[in-house]
Amino acid sequence: MSTNDANNTVKQPTNFIHQVIEKDLQQGLQKVVTRFPPEPNGYLHIGHAKSICVNFGTADKYNGECNLRFDDTNPSKEDQEFVDAIKDDVHWLGFNWAGDVRYASDYFDTFYAWAQHLIREGNAYVCDLSPEEASEYRGWATKPGKPSPFRSRSAEENLDLLERMKVGEFDEGTRVLRAKIDMASPNMNLRDPILYRIRKATHHQTGNKWCIYPSYDFAHGQEDAIEGVTHSICTLEFADHLPLYEWFLAHLPVPSTPRQYEFGRLNINYTVTSKRKLKQLVDENHVTGWDDPRMPTIQGMRRRGYSAKAVRNFCDSLAVSKTDGVVDMAQFEFFVREDLNENAPRAMCVMNPLKLVITNFPEGEVEVLNAPVHPQKEMGTRQLPFTRELYIDRSDFNEDNTLSRKKFKVLVPDDYMRLRGAYVIKADDVIKDEAGEICEIHASLVPGTVGENPPEGMKPRGVMHWVSATEGKQATVRVYDRLFNVESPDKGEGNFLDNINPDSFSVIEGCWVEPGLVDAAPETTFQFEREGYFVADRYEHSPEHPVFNKTIGLRDTWKK
């Protein structure tokens, strides 16, 4: 099932679902079939990533199959864009679904026939109550509901009304088809739930064929049964729906009987995973789109430079339990850093450039130095053009040469510093403009110090990164941080939007990068030495206009 199992470094622990499956296999189950059933009404987020790993990973563990099925029962909120993005997400995470992509809409004819079956058996009826009246009749958790006045309609009348609903004779909201179960049940989901609503909307798969659409509850279990799903794994909010899931299976001529199992959903602090709230962030332009690198969507994480392996390793490290919980964002970021530290090529980028002139290096000459792509792995070498004029970061120079060598690893007048992968240099002069601002540093190199120790008694204060001012290339760097500045942005009083981190995004133009970086393929990640991890933007990076997104810092700066 997984296309990249060899790269999974986190072993998924056995959980209660696996224990159930192993018992079923011992009792004669031939093949495990799971499914991942997203609704195409938004982009998937990190919580869905866990569900993907659980469903596809479980099928993979037992040499079974996992279906990708879209529960497309509400055309007014669905879009082909979301379908395409979800398919892309599953593949990017490293999984393949069994057979063709499936849709609830593939089974609409069957659902309609089964709705007719329920009517004939006296288990469903067309109800004319308005939404407000239906809510009143439904009662409360502590107060039983009361039967709809339309509950006793004959099968013939109900079949006729359902057909007329189907062909569009009635307006939206005027009629629904409801199951006839128990209006006094303590489980609100069993109080004559809705099976079909009138929706006069064009469907992205079926066009205008239907004017009525099944509810999620009516479609879900029956899809599982049609597809031969053996273990229907979902999150805890569906636990109260289980009696209804089983009621439908017991009252319909389904070809198989799946079982539903619920596990705790993934919540992470410093973010929100409500689709409604994520959509609000997009619609109100608080972010640039569903794939904004600050968003917890899979597309956003991908564009930020998180690897599929890091996301899978994080999800596989989490317990699959019967309780919900909140995971610290730092735990997720640990897996991101661990993966990038091991696999990201090293490179140099100067984001706040200050010109450094090497006065004893010939003007116009280019010396090509070789540096390792990765300090601990055999990933080859990269070429660094060394020239008379370089750029260093302004934070790496200070005029005060009395600063402690132990505490301040910066270049100061009349002292030495090593350029990463190059020479040891000495700062000789500081050039200032008319406003008194430093505009250049003049320095001299110590010959024979590339890859070699300087003469005895000459100890550099530290190492700093640099880029050739004539051979390097300019780039745009977009700096991203956590979108929210509080642990629980959607809890407590006030609007969750009030907790947006005002420093979550900034753009730095005029950065200088090694010349080889402009040809980096989009989505290639790098460790910009001393700056953090960055990725060539998936859509906007090009040799003509290099754009890098900050993935994450070298260390956690959010620690309490």
WOVENJO-V814947 format. One record per pair of residues at least 6 apart in sequence whose C-alpha atoms are under 7 Angstrom apart, sorted by the first residue. I is the first residue (numbers start at 1). GAP is how many residues later the second one is. D is the distance in Angstrom with one decimal. If there is no record, write none. Layout:
# WOVENJO-V814947
i={I I}
gap={GAP GAP}
d={D D}
This chain:
# WOVENJO-V814947
i={1 1 1 1 2 2 2 2 3 3 4 8 8 9 10 10 10 11 12 12 15 31 32 32 32 32 32 33 33 33 33 33 33 33 33 34 34 34 34 34 34 34 34 34 35 35 35 35 35 35 35 36 36 36 36 36 37 37 37 37 38 38 38 39 39 39 40 40 40 40 40 40 41 41 41 41 42 42 43 43 43 43 43 44 44 44 45 45 45 45 46 46 46 47 47 47 50 50 53 53 55 55 56 56 59 59 65 66 66 67 67 68 68 68 69 69 69 70 70 70 71 71 72 72 72 73 73 73 73 73 74 75 75 75 76 79 80 89 89 92 93 104 104 114 116 118 119 119 119 119 120 122 123 123 124 124 124 124 125 125 125 125 125 125 125 126 126 126 126 126 126 126 127 127 127 127 127 128 128 128 128 130 130 137 137 137 137 138 138 138 138 139 141 141 144 144 144 145 145 146 147 165 165 165 166 166 166 167 168 172 172 173 176 176 176 176 177 177 177 177 178 178 178 178 179 179 179 179 180 181 181 181 182 182 182 183 183 184 185 189 189 190 194 195 195 195 196 196 196 196 197 197 197 198 198 198 199 199 199 200 202 217 221 224 225 225 225 225 225 226 226 226 228 229 230 230 231 231 231 232 232 232 232 233 233 233 234 234 234 235 235 235 235 236 236 236 236 239 242 249 262 263 263 263 263 264 264 264 264 264 265 266 266 267 267 267 268 268 268 268 269 269 269 269 269 269 270 270 270 270 270 270 270 270 271 271 271 272 281 282 282 282 290 290 291 291 291 291 292 293 293 293 293 294 294 294 294 294 303 303 304 304 304 304 305 305 305 305 305 306 306 310 310 310 313 314 314 344 344 344 345 345 345 345 346 346 346 346 346 346 347 347 347 347 347 348 348 348 348 348 348 348 349 349 349 349 349 349 350 350 350 350 350 350 350 350 351 351 351 352 352 352 353 353 353 353 354 354 354 354 354 354 355 355 355 355 355 355 355 356 356 356 356 356 356 356 357 357 357 357 357 357 358 358 358 358 358 358 359 359 359 359 360 360 361 362 363 365 366 366 366 367 367 367 368 368 368 368 369 369 369 369 370 370 370 370 371 371 371 371 372 372 372 373 373 373 373 384 385 385 386 387 389 389 389 390 390 390 390 391 391 391 391 392 392 392 396 396 396 397 397 397 398 398 398 399 399 400 401 401 405 409 409 410 410 411 411 412 413 413 413 414 414 414 415 415 416 416 416 416 416 416 416 417 417 417 417 417 417 417 418 418 418 418 418 418 419 419 419 419 420 420 420 421 421 422 422 423 423 423 423 424 424 424 425 425 425 425 426 426 426 427 427 427 427 428 428 428 429 429 429 430 430 430 430 431 431 431 431 432 432 432 433 465 467 467 467 471 472 472 472 472 473 473 473 473 474 474 474 474 475 475 475 475 475 475 475 475 476 476 476 476 476 476 476 477 477 477 477 477 477 477 478 478 478 478 478 478 479 479 479 479 479 480 480 480 480 481 481 482 482 483 483 483 484 484 484 485 485 485 486 489 489 490 518 518 518 519 520 521 522 522 522 522 523 523 523 523 524 524 525 525 525 525 526 526 526 527 527 528 531 532 532 532 533 533 533 533 533 534 534 534 534 535 535 535 535 536 536 536 537 537 537 540 541}
gap={55 59 94 95 58 92 93 94 91 92 90 301 305 304 303 306 307 305 304 305 305 33 27 30 32 33 198 26 31 32 33 195 196 197 198 21 25 31 32 33 195 196 197 198 20 31 32 33 34 194 197 16 19 31 32 33 31 32 33 34 31 32 33 31 32 33 30 32 38 39 42 43 36 37 38 41 40 233 39 42 43 247 254 42 253 254 228 251 252 253 250 251 252 218 219 220 216 265 259 262 11 178 10 39 6 7 33 31 32 30 31 29 33 34 32 33 34 32 33 34 32 33 31 32 33 31 140 141 142 143 139 126 127 128 125 125 124 209 210 216 215 115 119 138 43 6 6 36 39 40 35 33 56 57 53 54 55 56 26 28 33 52 53 54 55 32 35 36 49 50 51 52 23 48 49 50 51 22 46 47 48 43 44 8 9 10 11 7 8 45 53 6 45 47 39 40 41 38 39 37 36 33 46 47 44 45 46 44 43 26 27 25 18 20 21 22 17 18 19 20 14 15 16 17 13 14 15 16 12 9 10 11 8 9 10 8 9 7 6 52 55 54 21 19 20 23 16 17 18 19 15 16 17 13 14 15 12 13 14 11 6 28 24 34 29 30 31 32 33 28 29 30 28 29 28 29 27 28 29 26 27 28 29 27 28 29 27 28 29 27 28 29 30 26 27 28 29 23 18 8 60 57 58 59 60 56 57 58 59 60 59 59 60 58 59 60 58 59 60 61 57 58 59 60 218 219 59 212 214 215 216 217 218 219 212 213 218 218 6 6 7 8 7 10 6 8 9 12 8 7 8 10 11 6 186 187 188 189 234 235 231 245 246 247 218 220 229 230 246 30 245 25 26 29 22 18 21 181 182 183 28 29 181 182 27 28 180 181 182 183 167 179 180 181 182 117 118 119 165 166 180 181 118 162 163 164 165 179 41 42 43 116 117 161 162 163 42 160 161 41 42 159 38 39 40 41 37 38 39 40 85 86 34 35 36 37 84 85 86 33 34 35 36 84 85 86 31 32 33 84 85 86 30 31 84 85 86 87 29 83 84 85 84 85 27 26 25 22 19 20 21 18 19 20 15 16 17 18 14 15 16 17 11 12 13 14 10 11 12 50 8 9 10 6 7 8 9 130 83 86 82 81 79 80 81 76 77 78 79 75 76 77 78 73 74 75 14 15 68 13 14 15 12 13 14 13 14 12 11 12 56 52 53 51 52 6 16 15 14 15 16 12 13 14 11 12 8 9 10 11 43 44 45 7 8 9 43 44 45 46 6 7 42 44 45 46 44 45 46 47 43 44 45 29 30 28 29 22 23 26 27 21 22 25 18 19 20 21 17 18 19 14 15 16 17 14 15 16 12 13 14 8 10 11 12 7 8 9 10 6 7 8 6 64 45 46 47 44 40 41 42 43 39 40 41 42 36 37 38 39 34 35 36 37 38 70 71 72 32 33 34 35 70 71 72 30 31 32 34 70 71 72 28 29 30 70 71 72 26 27 28 70 71 24 25 26 70 23 24 19 22 17 18 21 15 16 17 14 15 16 13 7 10 6 24 25 28 24 16 15 14 15 16 19 12 13 14 15 11 12 8 9 10 11 7 8 9 6 7 6 22 20 21 22 17 18 19 20 21 14 15 16 17 13 14 15 16 11 12 13 10 11 12 7 6}
d={6.7 5.1 5.7 5.5 6.9 5.4 4.4 6.4 5.1 5.7 5.8 6.6 6.7 6.8 5.4 6.4 6.5 7.0 5.1 6.4 6.0 5.6 6.2 6.7 4.7 6.5 6.0 6.4 5.7 4.9 5.7 7.0 4.8 5.2 6.5 6.0 6.2 6.4 4.6 6.4 5.5 6.4 5.5 6.0 6.3 4.8 4.4 5.9 6.9 7.0 6.8 6.4 6.3 6.2 5.1 6.2 6.2 4.8 5.4 6.0 6.8 5.3 6.0 5.6 4.9 5.9 6.5 6.4 5.3 6.4 5.2 5.5 5.4 4.4 6.5 6.3 5.7 6.7 5.9 6.8 6.7 6.6 6.4 6.5 5.5 5.9 6.7 5.4 3.7 5.2 5.9 6.0 6.2 6.6 5.0 6.8 7.0 5.1 6.8 6.8 6.8 6.9 5.6 6.9 5.3 5.9 5.7 5.5 5.6 5.2 5.2 5.7 5.6 6.1 6.1 4.4 5.1 6.3 4.6 6.1 6.1 5.0 6.5 5.7 6.4 6.8 5.8 6.0 6.6 6.6 6.9 6.2 6.6 5.0 6.1 6.4 6.2 6.5 7.0 6.5 5.0 6.9 6.7 6.6 6.6 5.4 6.1 5.7 6.9 7.0 5.5 6.8 5.8 4.8 6.9 5.5 4.2 4.9 6.1 6.8 5.7 5.7 5.5 6.5 6.9 5.6 6.9 6.9 6.6 5.7 4.4 6.2 5.5 5.6 5.5 6.1 6.7 6.9 6.0 4.7 6.9 6.7 6.4 5.4 5.3 7.0 6.9 4.4 6.5 6.9 6.6 4.1 6.6 6.8 6.5 4.5 7.0 5.0 5.5 5.8 6.3 6.7 7.0 6.7 6.3 5.3 5.4 6.2 5.4 5.0 6.0 6.6 6.6 5.6 5.0 6.9 5.8 5.3 5.0 6.8 5.7 5.5 4.3 5.2 4.9 5.6 6.4 6.5 5.1 6.1 6.3 5.3 6.0 5.1 6.3 4.2 6.2 6.8 6.3 6.3 6.7 6.2 6.6 5.5 5.3 5.6 6.2 5.5 4.4 5.8 5.4 5.7 6.6 5.8 4.3 6.6 5.3 5.3 6.5 5.0 5.1 7.0 5.7 6.4 6.1 6.1 4.9 5.8 5.9 6.9 6.2 6.9 6.0 5.7 4.8 6.3 6.0 5.3 6.1 6.6 5.8 4.5 6.1 5.9 4.9 5.8 6.3 4.9 6.4 4.9 4.9 5.6 5.5 5.0 5.4 5.4 6.7 6.3 7.0 6.7 6.7 6.1 5.4 4.7 6.8 6.8 5.7 5.2 4.7 4.2 5.6 6.8 6.9 6.4 4.8 6.1 5.3 4.7 5.8 5.8 6.5 6.4 5.6 5.8 4.9 5.8 6.9 7.0 5.5 6.6 5.7 4.4 5.9 6.5 7.0 6.2 6.7 6.9 6.0 6.7 5.2 6.3 6.9 6.7 6.7 4.9 3.9 6.8 5.0 4.4 5.8 5.7 4.6 6.6 6.5 6.8 6.4 5.6 6.5 5.9 6.8 6.2 6.8 5.1 6.5 6.2 6.9 5.2 5.3 6.2 6.9 5.4 5.3 6.0 6.9 6.0 6.1 5.7 4.9 5.9 5.3 5.4 5.0 6.2 5.5 5.7 5.6 4.8 6.1 6.6 7.0 6.4 6.1 5.0 6.2 6.2 6.6 6.9 6.0 6.1 5.1 5.6 6.9 6.9 5.6 4.4 6.7 5.9 6.9 6.2 5.6 6.5 6.8 5.7 5.1 6.4 6.7 4.5 6.5 5.1 5.8 6.8 5.5 5.6 4.9 6.0 5.4 5.3 5.8 5.3 6.5 6.4 6.9 5.8 4.6 6.4 6.7 4.9 6.3 5.9 5.0 5.6 6.6 5.8 4.8 5.9 5.8 4.6 6.3 6.2 4.8 6.1 5.0 6.3 6.1 5.0 5.2 6.6 7.0 6.4 6.0 5.6 5.6 6.8 5.4 6.4 5.8 6.2 6.0 5.7 5.1 5.7 5.0 6.6 6.2 5.6 4.5 6.0 5.7 5.0 6.1 6.9 6.2 5.7 4.8 6.1 5.4 5.4 6.4 6.1 6.1 4.3 6.1 5.7 5.7 5.0 5.8 7.0 6.5 6.6 6.0 5.9 6.3 5.4 6.9 6.6 5.6 4.3 4.6 5.5 5.3 6.2 5.7 6.5 4.8 6.9 4.8 6.0 7.0 5.4 4.7 5.9 6.7 6.4 5.3 5.7 6.3 6.4 5.1 5.8 6.0 5.4 5.0 6.6 6.7 5.8 7.0 6.5 5.0 6.0 6.8 6.2 5.3 5.7 5.4 6.0 6.7 5.5 4.4 6.8 6.8 4.6 6.1 5.7 5.5 6.5 4.4 5.3 5.5 6.0 4.1 6.1 6.0 6.2 4.7 6.4 5.7 5.3 6.0 6.7 5.9 5.7 5.3 6.8 6.8 4.8 7.0 6.2 6.5 5.1 4.9 5.8 5.5 6.0 6.4 5.5 4.2 5.8 5.3 5.4 6.4 7.0 6.2 4.3 6.7 5.7 5.0 7.0 6.0 5.0 6.7 6.9 6.2 4.9 6.3 5.9 5.9 5.0 6.0 4.3 5.3 6.9 6.2 6.9 6.5 6.2 6.0 6.5 6.2 5.7 5.2 4.8 5.5 5.4 6.5 5.4 5.5 5.4 4.6 6.3 6.7 5.9 5.1 6.1 6.7 6.6 4.9 5.9 5.9 4.7 6.3 6.2 6.3 4.8 6.4 5.9 5.1 6.5 7.0 5.9 4.9 5.9 5.9 4.5 6.2 6.2 4.8 6.1 5.6 5.2 6.1 6.1 4.9 5.4 4.8 6.9 5.7 4.4 6.4 7.0 5.7 5.8 5.4 5.4 5.6 4.4 4.6 6.0 6.2 4.9 6.5 5.2 5.7 4.7 6.7 4.7 5.6 5.5 6.9 7.0 4.9 5.6 4.8 6.2 5.7 5.1 5.9 5.2 5.5 5.5 6.9 5.6 4.1 6.5 5.6 5.3 6.1 4.4 6.2 6.8 6.9 6.1 4.3 4.7 6.0 5.3 5.5 6.1 6.9 6.0 5.4 4.3 5.0 5.3 5.2 6.5 6.5 5.9 4.5 6.5 5.8 5.5 6.1 6.4 4.6}
